[in-house]
Amino acid sequence: MAIKLALLLVFFAITVAIGLYCRRHATDVNSFVLGGRAVGPWLTAFAYGTSYFSAVIFVGYAGQFGWKYGVAATWIGLGNAFLGSMLAWIVLGRRTRLMTQQLKSATMPEFFGRRYGSKALKLGASAIVFIFLIPYTASLYNGLSRLFAMAFNIDYTVCIALMAGLTAVYVVAGGYMATAINDFVQGIVMIGGIVAVVLAVLNSNGGLSAAMASLSQVQDPAVSSAPGAFTSLFGPKPLELLGVVILTSLGTWGLPQMVQKFYAIKSEKQIFKGTVISTVFAIVIACGCYFLGGFGRLYNIDVAKSGYDSIIPTMLQSFPPLLIGIVVVLVLSASMSTLSALVLASSSTLTLDFIKGTIVKKMDEKRQVLVMRVLILVFIAISVIIAVFQYRANVTFIAQLMGVSWGALAGAFLAPFLYGLYWKRANRAGVWASFLFGAGIMILNLLARPSFPPLLQSPINCGAFAMLTGLVIVPVVSLLTKPIERNLIDEAFECYRGKIDAPVKKAA
């Protein structure tokens, strides 16, 4: 217990110190929300990765999908690394950095409002962010609470209060820069932790070969009657696995807290370095998590009784105290980094896109920063209340709402954001159609799931369907409706017209 507490206290001290150090740099909106658009590639890449992979991934998804698909769940990690990280940086990074600076937008709703010339679009996007980001925030606490209960035998509510309070201190104090620096520290902890955990689990099962041999003997008629299904290349249900890969990988392209990382990077020249760092980070963390979860069936776990979230904690409970302490700090790091990104995105969106200019007509820089700090506390408090209420009352509706959050946000925003960066013909009608379809189909999935086709009854598959369909809806509706005013298009795309000097080769 002393070892575990010592690790936590050191972690807490570093986190708070960074927040207080960055306080003097978070004096205006640009520095508080975007770190002054001067964040280097290492900090940006780690901020992207740690916001991507939280306790939801490590405890929830890794356990659940590892149980369902065996070691084939590693494909999800590979998808996260190459589609959700590398390709996202290549396709979105440079253009996002340039166009958001050109349009002077600090949030995704503000980007939509200025890129498409519509205040209504900005307000609509703000509403979607507020409705679906808060339940997603609340979902971060569950996986952490199980590990804390295993390691320290303390109440769920205490775990939530501890994580929420610590996150509030450094985000309120230092804004984005404190979040980015803490994400870097937390990312290093996550890398070391996941490598140690994977090696320990394999070692406890006789090594990689012995663990794979044991897993190949596991059969579950309810999943597949084929022998060795959980060690096969694509697992027992390849089509479902593909849906998970699409949602968890392509989904990041439309999530406000993820895309906002590109706004803040120092310059477009830093994009390549950030791409490499982010991809390597994702390979280690995501592949490590899902590969680890694939061995869950080697342990005596009653999933029907205790749920998927019990799989990873059960696998780790026999570890020595030092390793358990590292795991707790690992998951705490992953959860806090994601929580900080979510509440910063929520507070900045509500302040800059809804309150400023709509409710309060005039707000100076100092007042905007103050409102954002207050809202960070409010959003963290709301997420704590939702999480505790859902746990105490076991309200399944809230848990289901958390499950559809990612699909609704990415389904609504991915296509309008991507086409907004690349295609001049994308217009307001196409964006509204994507907003309504993406958020609408996920709400219907929540309320009337049995009426959906079997493949789309899963919120994960439905979310993947919403994102892919949005990529069709935006261009079709845009081509059938009135284009945007030419001056708005010219202003937005002006940032891509910089002169590029190419070296001249002498003829032989």
N, C-alpha and C positions, 0 to 999 in steps of 0.2 A: 504493500500500500504506500509506503514511504517513497519508493521509486516512482510509482505512477503519479503521486501527488507532486513530486519534485519536477517531473517532466511538464506537468500542467502549469505549475507556477512559473517556470522559466518561459514557457510559451506565452502565458498571459502577460508577463512583464514586457516581453519583446513587442507584443502586439500593441499594448497601450502606449509604450514609449514611441513607437513609430507614429501612432495617431497624434500624439502631442507634439512631436517634432514637426509634422506636416501642417499643423494648425496655422502657422504664420504664412504658409503659401496658399491657403484657401480663403482668400479675402474677397474675391469677386466671382461672378457666375462662371466665367470661362475656366478659372483655375479650380473652382470647387467641383464642377461637373466633368471637366475634360483635362484637368491637370495642366491647363494652359496650352493644350495641344503640343506639348513638348516632352512626351513620354517616350523613352527609348524602346528599341525592339525587344530586349530581354524582358523588361517589365510588362510591355504590352502583350507579348506572347504568353507569358506566365499568367497574366490577368485573364486572358482569353481562355486558357486551359483550365485554370482553377475555377472560373465561373461556369465552365462547361461541366466539369466532373465534381459532383457533390456527394453527400451521403446517400442521396437518392440513387446514384449510380453504384456506389460501392456496396451499400447494404441492400437496397431494394432491387434494382435492375440486375445486378450481378448475380444475386441469389435466385431471383425469379427466372431469368432467362438461362442461367446456367443449369437450373433444375429442369427446365423444359427442353433445352436443346443440347445439353452436354457441352463438351469442349468446342463444338461448332459455334457456341455463343461468342467465341473469339472473333468471328467475322464482324460482329457488332463493333468491337473495338477497332478493327481495321477500317471499317466504314467511318467511324468517328474520326480516325486519324487522317485518312486520305480524302474523304468527301466532306466531313464536318469541319476539318481544320485546314489541311493543305489547300484543297480546291477553293474553300471559302476565302482564304487569304488571297489566292491568285485572282479569283473572279471579282471579289468585292473590295479587297483591301485598298488598292490604289485609288479606284474611282470613288469609293466612299470618302476617303480622306480628302480628295480634291473637291468633290461636289459639295460636301457638307460645309467645308470652309468657304466655298464660293457663295453658298446660300445663307451662310451664317446661322446654321442650324445646329443645336446642341443635343437634340433628342430625335427619335424616329418620327413621332407625330409632327414635330416642327419641320422635319424634312419633307414629309408628305404635303403639309400645308404650303410650303414655299415652292417645292418642285412642281406641284400641280395647281398652284394658285387658288387654294381653297381653304378658308378658315374652318368650314364645316368638316372637311376631311381631317384637319388637325384635331378638332374636338372629338370626332368619331373614333380616331385612332387612340386618343387619350382615354376614352371610355373603355375600349377593348383592353388596353394595357391595365387599367385600374381593376376591371372585373376579373381578369384572368391571371394577372401577375401575383396578386395577394394570396389566392389559394395555393399557387405554386410555391410561394414563399413559406407558407405554413407546412407544406409537405416535407420541408428540409429537416424538421426536428425529429421525425419518427425514427429514422435509422440511427441517429446520434443517441437517442434516448435508450435504445436497446443495448448499445455498446457501453454506455455509462452505467446502466443497471448491472451489466455483467461484470464490469471492472470495479465499480465502487458500491454497488448495491444501494443506490440512492434513487429517490422518486423522480418520475418522468418530468413533473413540473419544475423541479429544481434544475434538471438538465436544460430545459427550455429557457428558464430565466438566466442561467449562467451564460449560455451561448448568445442569447439575444442581448443581454446587457453588455457583454464584452464587444460584440459587433457594433452596438450603438455608440460606444465610447470612441472607437477609432474612426468610424465613418463620419459621425457628427463633427468630430474635432478636425480631421484632416481631409475630408472629401475624397475625390478620386485618387489623388496622389497617395494618400495614406492607404487606400484600398489596393492600389497597384503595388506598392512596396511590400505590404503585408501579403499580397498574393504571391509575390516572388519568394518570400520566406516560407509561406505555407506550401508553395509548389515544391520546394526542395524537400520539405518534410514528407509530402505525398510520394515523391519519387523514391526516396529511401525506404519509406514505410511499405509501399506496395511490393518492392523487390524483396524485402525481408519476409513479408507475409507469404508470398508465393513460394519462396524457397522453403519456408518452415512447413507449409502445408504439404508440399511434395515430399519433404524429408520424413514427415510423420506418417506418410503412406508408402515408405520404402523407395522413394525416388520416382522420377518421371515414368520410367518403363513399368514399374510395379503398379503405380497409380493408374496408368492407362489400362493395364491388363485387368485390374480390379473393376474399373469403370465399364470395361467392355462386357463384363459378366452381368451387369445390372440390366434387368428387364422390367418394363412397366407396360402391361397390356393396354392400359388406358391411354398411353401415349403412342406406342408402337410395338408391334410383335416381332419386328426384325431384330436379330441378334446384333449386338454391338452398336445399337442405334445412337448411343450417347458418346461414342468415340468416332462416329462416321464424319466424313468431311463436311456435310451440310446438315447434319442432325436429323431428327425424326420428322421435322416439319419445315422444309426449306422455304415454302411460300410465306409462312408466318414469320420466319426468321428474316426474310427480305423486307417485310413490312416494318419490322423493328429497326433494321439497318437504315431504311429511308427516313423514318420519323426521327430517330436519335441523331442522324448525321445531317440530313438536308434541313432538318428543323432549325438548326442553329443559324441558318442564313436569314431567318425572319424573326429572330428573338431580339427585342430591343436591347437587353443587357449584354448580348454578345456583339451585335453589330456596332454598338457604341464604342467598343474598344478601338475600332478602326478610325473613329473620329479623332482620337486623342494621340495617335502615334506622331512622333516628331516631324517626320517628312515622308514623302513617297519613296525616297531612297532607302528607307529603313524596312520597307515592306518585304523584300526578299529574305533578309536575315530573320525577320519575325516569322515568316512562313516556315523556314527550316526549323527554328526553335519550337514553334507551336506544334509542328507535325511530330517531331521526336518526342516531345512531352506527351502528346496524345497516344502515341504508340506504346510508351511505357505504362501510362496510367490506365488507359481504356482497355488495351489488350490484357494487361495484368489483371484488372478487375474481373473481366468476363471469363478469362481463362481460369482464374481462381474459382469463380462461381460454378464452373463446369464440373468440379469435383464434389459438389455438395451432396450428391447421392451416395457418396462413400460414408456418410455419417448418419447416425440413427436419429432422423428428424421426422416428426409427424407434421408435415406441411398442412394437412387439412385442419389440424388443431391449432398450431402455433403460427401459421402463415409464412409466406416467403421471406418476410423480413427477419425471421429467426434463423435462417440458414447460415449466413455469414457469421453472426455472433456465436452460433453453436460450433462452427468449425474452429473458431479462435479461442474458445473458453479454456482449453487445456494448455495454452501457450504459457511460457514463463512470464513473470510480472513485467520485466523490462519490455518484452515484445508487445504485451497487451497495452502497456503505457504508450508505446510508439503508435500502435494501431488507433488508440483513442485520440491521440494528438493528430494523427493522419486524417481521421474522419471529421474531427473538430475543425481542422484546417480547411478541408474540402467544403464543409457546410458553411462555415463563416465566410469564406471567399465568395461563394454563390449568394448567400444571404446579403452580403454587402453590395454586390452588384445589382441584385433585384431591388432592394430598397432605395438605392441611389437612382436607379432608372425610374422607379415609381414616383419618388419625390420630385425629381427634376421634371418629369413629364407633367405631373399635376400642377406644379408651380409655373413652369414656363409656357405650357401649352393650354392650360385651362384657367388658372386663377389670374395670371398676368394678362391684362388686356380684355378679359371677359368679365370677371368678377371685380377685380381691382384694376382700374384703367391705367393707373400710373404706379409703377414700382421701381425704385432705384435699385442699384446693384446690391447694396448692403441689405436691403429689406428682402430681396429675392433669396439671398443666401440664408438669411435668418429663417424664412418660411420653409426652405428646403430642409434645414436642420430640424425644425420642429416636425415636419412631415415624416422625416426618417424615423423619429421616435414614435410618431403615430402609427406608421405602417408596421414597424416592428411590434408594437403593442397589439395591433389588430391580428397580426399573424400568430402571435403567442396565444391570444384569446381563442382564435379559431382552432389551433392545434390542441390546446388543452380541452376545449369543449368537445371536439371530435373524439378525443381519447376517452374522456370521462363518460360521455353520453353514447359513445360508439355510433355516431350518426354517419351512416354509410354514404349519404348524399354528399357530404363534405369531402369525404375521401374520393368519391367518384369525380367531383368537380376538380380536385387536384389533378386527377388522372387526365382530364381533357384539356387542362390549361395549356400545355405545350402545343398540342395539336391546333387549338383555336388561335393562339398567337401566331404560330408559324403559318398556318393555313390562311389567315387573313393578310399577313404582312409580307410573306416571302416574295410572291410574284410582283406586287406593286413596287417593292423596293428594288428588286433586281431589274425589272424593266425600266424603272425610273432612272437607273444609272446608265443604261445602255440604249434604250429605244426612245426616240423622240416622239413617236406617234402614241405612246401610252397616255391615256387621258383620265379625267376625273371619273367618268362612268365606269371605265374598266377597274379602277381602284375601288370604287364603291361596291361593284359586283363581287370583287374578291373579298372585301371586308365582310359583306353580308353572307356570302357562301361559306367562307372559312369559319367564322364564328357561329353562323347559323347551324351548319351541319353538325358541329360538335355539341351545341346545346341540344339539338334534337337527339343526338346519340346518347346524351346524358338522360334525357327525359323519356325517350321512347326506344330504347336499345333493342328490345325484342322484335320491333318492326323492321329493323335493318336486315339486309342480306347477311347470312352467317359470317362471311369474311369481314364485313364492316361492323359487326357488333363489338369487336374489340376497339377500344378508344385509340389504341396504337395504330391499328390498320386504318381506322377512319381518319386519323390525323394525317397519315401518309397520303391517303386518297385526297384529302382536302388540299394539301400542298401541291400535289401533282396536277390536280384539276385547276387550281388557281393559275398555273402556268399556261393553261389553255384559255381560261376565261378572260384574263386581262387583254390579250391581243385580239381575241374575237370581238369582245364588246367594244374595245377601243376603235377597231376598224369600222364598226357599224355605227359609231356615234361621232359627234362633232369633235374635231381635234382641239388641242389647247392653243391659246394665243401664241403667235410666233415669238413675241418679245420675251415671254416666259421661258420658252425653249432655248432661245439664243443665250439668255442670261445663265441658265443652268449649265449648258454644255460649253460655255466659254472657257471653263477651266481646263478642258482637254485639248485646247488649241495651241499649247505651248510649242515653241520651235525646238526641234531636236537636231543637233548637229551630228552628222555621221562622218567617220573618217574616210578620206579619199585615198584609194589605193592607186599607186602608179602602175602603168602598164608595163609588162615585162619587156 
